[in-house]
């Protein structure tokens, strides 16, 4: 199994969660960053489909198993940086009370994310800890 495939997509109601070990989150971010056209990446629990377009970051869900992201590279960078940043936070944290995570969602007046986006939470597993799943 490739590192990025250890990432997991979980859907609970309207909540989307993309989680995994730090190395897997980094591998997924790097893979998505390298593509300049449309790409689909298989992960545990589904697929991440990315399309480089014009405009702000748009996050959506199709058939409860496909996380769809699109936007200009400067806006997709929000997702790629979140994957790297959450991984870094998990690896360097002194306290393990709460899994390191980052929310990506639209707020009124935000020019970087589309108002049609679905909120997404990126979550890093603690290195060497068992996998946790969303209830």
KOLTORGU-701159 format. One line per 5 residues: their letters; for each residue z, x, y of N, C-alpha, C, O, CB. Coordinates in steps of 0.05 Angstrom, whole numbers, plus 5000, padded with zeros to 4 digits. Each point is the difference from the previous one (the first is absolute). Glycine has a CB too. Layout:
A) Z:X:Y:Z:X:Y:Z:X:Y:Z:X:Y:Z:X:Y  ...
***
This chain:
XXXXX) 5000:5017:4977:5000:4983:5023:5000:5018:5025:5016:5018:5002:5008:4945:4973  4958:5032:5043:4999:5014:5026:5024:4993:5016:5012:4979:4998:4937:5022:5001  5059:5018:5019:5024:4996:5016:4999:4974:5016:5019:4985:5000:4986:5063:5003  4972:4946:5010:4998:4975:5016:5004:4975:4984:5009:4979:5011:4961:5045:5020  5024:4977:4943:5003:4976:4983:5029:4993:4995:5006:4978:4989:4950:5034:4990
XXXXX) 5062:5006:5027:5029:4994:4997:5011:4984:5023:5023:4991:5000:4982:5051:4975  4978:4953:5046:5007:4981:5021:4999:4972:4988:4986:4995:4981:4996:5036:5056  5034:4952:4975:5002:4972:4990:4996:4980:5022:5010:5004:5022:5022:5012:4942  4953:4963:5030:4997:4978:5018:5017:4977:4990:4997:4992:4977:4956:5022:5036  5065:4975:5004:5017:4978:4993:4996:4978:5021:4998:5006:5024:5036:5024:4953
XXXXX) 4964:4945:5014:4997:4978:5018:5022:4980:4993:5003:4991:4977:4946:5016:5027  5066:4985:5017:5021:4980:4996:4998:4981:5024:5007:5007:5023:5024:5026:4952  4959:4943:5020:4996:4981:5022:4979:5012:5019:4978:5006:4992:5069:4976:5004  4961:5020:5029:4982:5012:5020:5005:5030:5005:4987:5012:5017:5011:4943:5005  5019:5057:4962:5007:5028:5003:4982:5017:4982:4998:4995:4976:5049:4993:5036
XXXXX) 4941:5032:5000:4985:5020:4985:5016:5026:5001:5010:5008:5021:4945:4970:4989  5046:5036:4967:5014:5025:4999:4982:5020:4984:4991:4994:4978:5055:4984:5025  4950:5045:5010:4986:5022:4987:5021:5022:4996:5010:5011:5020:4944:4977:5001  5052:5019:4955:5022:5018:4995:4992:5021:4979:4979:4997:4987:5053:4967:5025  4984:5057:4986:4996:5020:4980:5015:5025:5006:5013:5003:5020:4942:4978:4972
XXXXX) 5044:5038:4989:5013:5026:5005:4986:5014:5023:4977:4995:5006:5035:5008:4945  5002:5015:5063:4989:5014:5023:4973:5013:4994:4981:4997:5016:5065:5011:5000  4951:5006:4962:4975:5013:4994:4977:4980:4996:4977:5006:5007:5049:5030:4972  4980:4941:5010:4979:4979:4996:4991:4988:5026:4977:4995:5005:5043:4995:4950  5000:5005:5063:4993:4990:5027:4982:5019:5015:4981:4992:5013:5063:4983:4988
XXXXX) 4963:5051:4997:4984:5020:5014:4972:5002:4988:4980:5002:5014:5061:5024:4996  4957:4972:4963:4974:5002:4987:4983:4976:5008:4976:5003:5005:5045:5021:4956  4990:4952:5040:4985:4977:5009:4991:5003:5029:4977:4994:5006:5049:4977:4962  4992:5037:5049:4992:5004:5028:4977:5020:5003:4982:4996:5016:5065:4993:4997  4955:5034:4973:4979:5020:5001:4974:4990:4989:4979:5006:5012:5056:5028:4983
XXXXX) 4966:4951:4984:4975:4989:4988:4987:4980:5020:4975:5001:5004:5044:5004:4950  4996:4978:5058:4989:4980:5019:4989:5014:5025:4980:4993:5010:5053:4973:4973  4981:5055:5026:4992:5014:5024:4973:5015:4996:4985:5002:5019:5064:5004:4992  4946:5002:4965:4975:5015:4995:4975:4983:5000:4977:5010:5003:5050:5021:4970  4976:4943:5024:4977:4982:4997:4991:4990:5027:5016:4991:5017:4999:4995:4938
XXXXX) 4959:5015:5050:4988:4991:5025:4986:4973:4997:4992:4987:5020:5003:5060:4995  5002:4944:4961:4988:4975:4994:5020:4982:4985:5024:5007:4999:4929:5014:4999  5038:4958:4990:5017:4982:4984:5009:5014:4975:4984:5014:4987:4993:4945:5032  5049:5038:4973:5010:5011:4975:5020:4981:4989:5015:4986:5014:4978:5061:5002  5008:4951:4957:5020:4985:4986:5015:5019:4982:4988:5015:4985:4985:4942:5016
XXXXX) 5054:5042:5001:5017:5019:4985:5019:4983:4982:5014:4983:5010:4983:5052:5027  5003:4970:4937:5017:4986:4982:5028:5012:5001:5004:5024:4998:4957:4965:4972  5059:4993:5033:5028:5008:4999:5014:4981:4981:4988:4981:4990:5011:5038:5058  5026:4986:4946:5016:4982:4983:5003:4973:5014:5009:4998:5022:5015:5041:4957  4968:4940:5007:5003:4973:5011:4976:4991:5016:5001:4978:5011:5047:5030:4989
XXXXX) 4932:5008:5003:4977:4991:5015:4981:5022:5010:4997:5020:4987:5031:4942:5026  4961:5033:5010:4980:5017:5012:5004:5002:5030:5008:4980:5013:4959:5008:4950  5027:5035:5048:4999:5003:5029:4970:5003:5007:4987:5019:4991:5060:5002:5013  4943:4961:5013:4972:5001:5009:5000:5007:5029:5012:4985:5016:4973:4981:4949  5002:5055:5043:4999:5009:5028:4971:5000:5009:4982:5009:4986:5060:5018:5008
XXXXX) 4954:4963:5030:4973:5001:5013:5003:5010:5028:5016:4989:5016:4967:4973:4955  5002:5059:5036:5001:5010:5027:4980:4983:5017:4976:4999:4994:5036:5049:4990  4999:4940:5036:4984:4982:5018:5008:5006:5028:5014:5020:5006:4983:4944:4959  4993:5020:5053:5009:5002:5028:5024:4981:5003:5002:4980:4986:4951:5032:5032  5064:4994:5001:5022:4981:5006:5026:5009:4989:5003:5020:4986:4964:4945:5015
XXXXX) 5054:5018:5005:5027:5007:4993:5005:4997:4969:4984:4989:4986:5031:4996:5060  5008:5025:4946:5008:4999:4972:5004:4971:4991:5015:4985:5012:5007:5061:4992  4965:4947:4974:5002:4974:4989:5010:5003:4971:4987:5013:4984:4976:4968:5046  5060:5007:4964:5011:5001:4973:4999:4972:4988:5009:4981:5013:5021:5059:4999  4960:4957:4964:4999:4974:4987:5003:5002:4970:5002:5022:4990:4968:4962:5046
XXXXX) 5032:4994:4951:5004:4998:4971:4979:4982:4989:4995:4978:5011:5054:5031:4993  4938:4999:4974:4981:4983:4986:5008:4997:4972:5006:5020:4986:4957:4995:5044  5038:4960:4960:5007:4994:4972:5027:5012:4992:5004:5005:4976:4947:4993:5014  5067:5006:5028:5027:5010:4995:5001:5027:4986:5022:5010:4993:4992:4943:5004  4963:5060:5000:5000:5027:4987:4984:5020:5015:5000:5024:4993:5005:4953:4964
XXXXX) 4981:5015:5064:4984:5020:5016:5010:5001:5028:4998:4981:5016:4962:5010:4955  5052:5032:5036:5008:5005:5027:4975:5010:5015:4989:5021:4993:5059:4991:4994  4944:4974:5034:4976:5006:5015:5008:5011:5027:5015:4987:5015:4958:4978:4961  5016:5058:5031:5005:5012:5026:4974:5008:5013:4982:5009:4986:5063:5008:5000  4952:4978:5040:4976:5007:5014:5007:5006:5028:5021:4993:5010:4951:4979:4960
XXXXX) 5009:5042:5044:5003:5006:5028:4987:5027:5005:4990:5014:4982:5053:4960:5021  4957:5033:5022:4990:5027:5008:5018:5021:4989:5024:4995:4995:4956:4986:5047  5010:5043:4955:5016:5022:4988:5025:5005:5017:5021:5006:4988:4937:5015:4994  5041:4976:5044:5023:5005:5017:5022:4979:4995:5023:5005:5005:4947:5016:5029  5022:4955:4955:5019:4979:4994:5009:5002:4971:5023:4994:4994:4956:4977:5041
XXXXX) 5003:5036:4947:5008:5004:4972:5020:5023:4998:5016:5001:4981:4939:4983:5004  5044:5034:5034:5019:5022:5001:5029:4990:5001:5018:5014:4991:4948:5014:5033  5039:4948:4986:5027:4988:5000:5010:4998:4971:5023:5008:4994:4967:4966:5048  4993:5017:4940:5007:4997:4972:5003:5027:4987:5020:5005:4986:4956:4951:5012  5005:5062:5006:5001:5026:4987:5024:5016:5009:5013:5012:4983:4937:4988:5015
XXXXX) 5057:4999:5028:5024:5014:5010:5025:4987:4989:5019:5015:4994:4956:4997:5047  5025:4962:4955:5024:4987:4989:5005:5009:4971:5023:5004:4992:4969:4956:5038  4986:5042:4954:5003:5010:4973:5012:5028:4999:5018:5005:4985:4943:4966:5001  5029:5047:5031:5010:5027:5001:5028:5001:5011:5018:5014:4990:4936:5003:5016  5051:4968:5015:5026:5000:5014:5023:4990:4982:5022:5012:5000:4954:4982:5043
XXXXX) 5019:4984:4943:5021:4989:4983:5006:5019:4977:5023:5003:4992:4962:4950:5020  4994:5060:4977:5004:5020:4979:5017:5022:5010:5019:5009:4987:4937:4979:4993  5038:5022:5044:5016:5022:5012:5029:4992:5004:5018:5016:4994:4940:5001:5028  5046:4959:4988:5028:4991:5005:5016:4998:4974:5023:5008:4999:4960:4966:5040  5004:5017:4939:5014:4998:4974:5008:5028:4990:5021:5004:4988:4954:4953:5002
XXXXX) 5007:5062:5013:5004:5027:4990:5021:5015:5016:5013:5018:4989:4941:4982:4994  5050:4994:5042:5018:5015:5017:5026:4986:5007:5016:5011:5015:4944:5012:5003  5044:4952:4972:5023:4984:5008:5025:5012:4987:5001:5009:4977:4970:4950:5027  5051:5040:5012:5026:5008:4990:5015:4976:4987:5015:5004:4981:4987:5031:5055  4992:4941:4973:5013:4977:4990:4981:4983:4984:4977:4997:5008:5055:5003:5031
XXXXX) 4977:4989:4939:4982:4984:4983:5009:4971:4999:4996:4986:4980:4994:5054:4993  5022:4950:5048:5010:4972:5000:4977:4980:5001:5002:4979:4987:5039:5037:5035  4938:4990:4992:4978:4981:5003:4974:5016:4996:4996:5022:5011:5030:4949:5022  4956:5018:4951:4974:5013:4995:4986:5003:5027:5000:4981:5016:4997:5000:4937  4990:5041:5052:4985:5005:5024:4976:4982:5000:4986:4998:4980:5030:5050:5024
XXXXX) 4979:4939:5019:4978:4981:5001:4990:4997:5029:5013:5009:5019:5005:4966:4941  4958:5014:5042:4989:4995:5027:4984:4973:4999:4986:4995:4981:5011:5055:5029  5007:4934:5010:4986:4975:5003:4975:5004:5017:5001:5014:5020:5043:4960:4976  4934:5014:4995:4976:5000:5016:4993:4971:5004:4991:4986:4982:4992:5059:4999  5020:4946:5044:4994:4972:5006:4992:4997:5029:5007:5017:5017:5025:4969:4947
XXXXX) 4955:4993:5042:4990:4994:5027:5023:4987:5016:5015:4984:4990:4938:5010:4993  5048:5014:5043:5017:4986:5019:4983:4994:5024:4981:5015:5006:5061:5010:4978  4963:4953:5030:4984:4992:5023:4997:5023:5020:5019:5014:5007:4996:4939:4987  4960:5051:5015:4994:5022:5019:4992:5026:4986:4993:5019:5014:5039:4959:5017  4969:5023:4943:4994:5024:4984:4969:5002:4999:4987:4983:4988:5057:5014:4985
XXXXX) 4945:5025:5038:4971:5004:4999:4992:5016:4975:4976:5004:4996:5023:4994:5054  5020:5012:4934:4993:5017:4978:4999:4986:4973:4988:5010:4981:5034:5026:5044  4990:4940:4974:5001:4984:4975:4988:4973:5006:5004:4989:5022:5037:5036:4961  4944:4964:4999:4988:4974:5004:5021:4978:4997:5018:5001:4983:4939:5016:4999  5042:4962:5035:5018:4977:4998:4996:4985:4973:5017:4984:4993:4984:5012:5057
XXXXX) 4977:5008:4937:4994:4987:4974:5012:5016:4977:4997:4991:4977:4961:4990:5042  5056:5041:4986:5011:5016:4978:5024:4987:4988:5015:4985:5012:4969:5055:5011  5020:4967:4951:5024:4992:4985:5019:5024:5002:4992:5023:4997:4981:4946:4971  5053:5026:5036:5019:5022:5000:5001:5015:4974:4998:4988:4978:5029:4986:5055  4976:5052:4969:5001:5018:4976:5024:5018:5004:5005:5011:5022:4944:4987:4971
XXXXX) 5065:5007:4985:5022:5019:5000:4993:5022:4980:4993:4995:4977:5041:4969:5035  4967:5061:4998:4996:5024:4984:5028:5010:4992:5017:5003:5017:4938:5010:5006  5050:4991:4951:5026:5008:4990:4997:5024:4982:4983:5000:4982:5034:4952:5021  5000:5068:5002:5001:5024:4983:5023:4998:4980:5023:4994:5008:4956:5033:5029  5015:4979:4938:5022:5003:4980:5014:5026:5007:4989:5018:5011:4985:4956:4953
XXXXX) 5051:5027:5028:5014:5026:5003:4989:5019:4979:4995:4992:4977:5047:4985:5040  4953:5048:4991:4989:5019:4980:5019:5001:4976:5025:5001:5003:4953:5026:5034  5011:4972:4940:5014:5002:4974:5017:4976:4994:5017:5002:4981:4983:5047:5025  4998:4929:5008:5015:4976:4994:4982:4981:4984:4976:5001:5003:5053:5004:5039  4983:4977:4943:4983:4980:4985:4985:4982:5019:5009:4996:5023:5024:5005:4940
XXXXX) 4945:4989:5028:4984:4982:5016:5014:4974:5006:5013:4989:4982:4946:5031:4998  5040:4970:5045:5012:4974:5007:4977:4981:5005:4978:5009:5008:5064:5012:5012  4962:4954:4975:4979:4981:5004:5011:4978:5019:5024:4995:5001:4956:5014:4954  5002:4979:5059:5007:4978:5018:5008:4976:4984:4987:4994:4980:4982:5023:5056  5053:4968:4971:5008:4977:4984:4979:4978:5000:5004:4979:4988:5043:5032:5023
***
